[in-house]
Amino acid sequence: MLFKKTVIIPEASRGLLFKNEQFVEVLKAGKHEFWELSDTYKVQITSTLGTVTNPVLEQVLTLADTYPEHFAEDIQRWETGEQEVGLVYQDNVLKDIKAPAQRGAYWRGQRVIEVRKVNIADDILVPKHLANILINAKEAALRNVVLFSVAVSHIPEGHIGFLEIDGEQRETLTAGSYAWWQFNHSIKVTQMDMRLQNMEVNGQEILTKDRVGLRINLSALWQVKDAALVRTSLADHKDYLYRELQLALRTVVSTQTLDELLADKNLLNQTIQSLVAEKVSAYGLELNTVGARDIVLPGEMKAILAQVVEAEKKAEANLIRRREETQETRSLHNTAKVMEGNPVLLRLKELEILEKITGRIQNLNVYGGLDGVMNDLVRLTERTKNP
């Protein structure tokens, strides 16, 4: 006995009709009726929302390969070659990236989905406009795909980048942002700072020629001048420069006495710079300036030097005092010579002294008049000179 079987396919869906487990056709959305003697018809309903997040399942794609004429109107196929990348656009907005040697399909729907293929056989550099879209992707799904698909490098101002592809040096990069397709390749970018930089060589314990232990801190300003030469010649150019400065400092200090070092610290700086600058220039580095910031003496040596400085200052003070006394004595001698033959000047000097004395006295009693005072003063002076 025949009976009717009704199947309803919802909107944005397709039905895959099977009879006795064999594919028959694709059913559109709507109501479908079948007459059968037994349960020979089965329908598999599949959503066909036209979005990149709803690709055709592998099982359905296999049926489409077997019965292409039945699926021609409903699915859109895509396939990438061994050296091709697929860019999936939905309504002209980039949504996904497909790796090389992949295939798939999307259901045709209200959204327009397009897979644009990019050949990466000869050039894996991502064009700048596309790189900006990938680097600044806002959707989390696309950002996650970019992490596995694209190698990104940002070269700041004052730096140089070196691009290696599969272990081979390819080119030198100036400041800017770059992106490369990393499918089938190993990509590495190293950067080098070309700006003027400072290096500190601190806490160096060194013995001078006269066996005095010093701790010296050294500063140096340096710069990379030939980045390519530095990269090919030195495994670690900063470590190399540090070691050269350290060795030069030890060499120079060990050949000078403490007095020589303290007498002219600039000589120490100039000697170190001349020694190191010549060596590092052969490897693309330039040493601009070198300066010993601190020369720290041991505790007992500080005390000795303090005593020496104190003694020197005392000697200088005594010398200055003796010079002043000698100059004052010479001045008095010259004044006495002038007054010896000139009684008027002698009298004026006596009056000057009298004025100074009376200026400090509150009450003055005079007996015998001014002549008596002056005569007594002269006699007093003569008695003082000739006891």
C-alpha positions, 0 to 999 in steps of 0.5 A: 500500500502506498502512503504519502511522505511530506518533507518541509525544507526551511528557508536558508536550507537545502535537503539532500534526498536519498532513496535506499541510501543512494543520493537522488537530488538536492531539494529547495526550500519548501514542501515536498511530498513522496509516495512510497511503499515503505520508508525508502526516502530519507532527507538530510537538511543542511543550513545554507546561510551564505556566510564564510563561517558556514562552509559546505561540509566535507561529506556534502562536498564529496557528494558534489564531486560525484554529482556536480550537475545537482549542486552546480546552482547551490554551492560555490567551489574554491581551491588553492594551488601549492603556491597560492593563498586564498583571500575570502571576501564576504560582501567585499570585506576580507573575512578569512585566509586559506592556505595553499593546497586546500579546497572547499565550497560555500553555499550560495545565498544572500551574501556574496562570497568570493575567494581571490587567489594570490600567487606566492611562488615568486614574491611572498611580500604582502602588498602594503594596503593588504598588510595594513588590513591584516595587521589592523584586523578587528575581528578576532577570527581574522586576527587568529588566522593572520597570526598563522598566515603572516609574518609581521615586522615593525622597524622603528625609526633609527633602526635597520632590519635584516630579512632572512627567508629559509635561512638565507639573507634576502634584503635590508629593511628601512623603517616601516611595517612589513608583512610576508606570507609565511606558508611554505617558508621560514621567515626571520627578521633581526633589527639593529639600532643605528642611533648613538648609544651609551655603554657602561663598564662598571665596577672594574677592580684594577691594580695600578702600576704601583699596586694600588687597587682601584674601582673604576666606572667607565662610560662610552658613547658609540654607534653602528656605522656599517650594519651589514659589516657588523652583522656578518663580522660579529655574533654580538657586537655589544658584547664585543665592544664591552670586552674591548673597553674592559681590556683597554681600561685594564691595560692602561690603568695597569701601566700607570701609577696612582699619581699619574692617573689622578693628575690627568684623567683625560689622558686615561680617557683619550688613551682608551678611546684611541686603543678601542676606536681603531679596533672596532672601526674594522667591524663597522662600529664607531666609538665617539667618546670615552670617559671614566666617571668614577675612580674609587680608592680603597678606604686606607688610601682615601685617608692617606690622600686626605692627609696629603691634601691637608698637608699641601693646603697647610703648606700653601697657606704658610707660604701665602702668609710668609709672602704677605709678611715679607711684603708687609715688612718690605713696605714698612722698610720703604716707608721708614726710608722715606721718613728718615730724611723727611721730618714733615712726613714723620710728623704727619705719620705721628699725627695719623697714629695719634688720630687712630689712638684718640679715635678709640678713647672716650675721655682724653685729658691733655696737660701741657698743651698739644706740644706737650702731647706731641713731645711726649708721644715722640719721646715714648716712640723713641723709648720704645724703639731704643729700650 
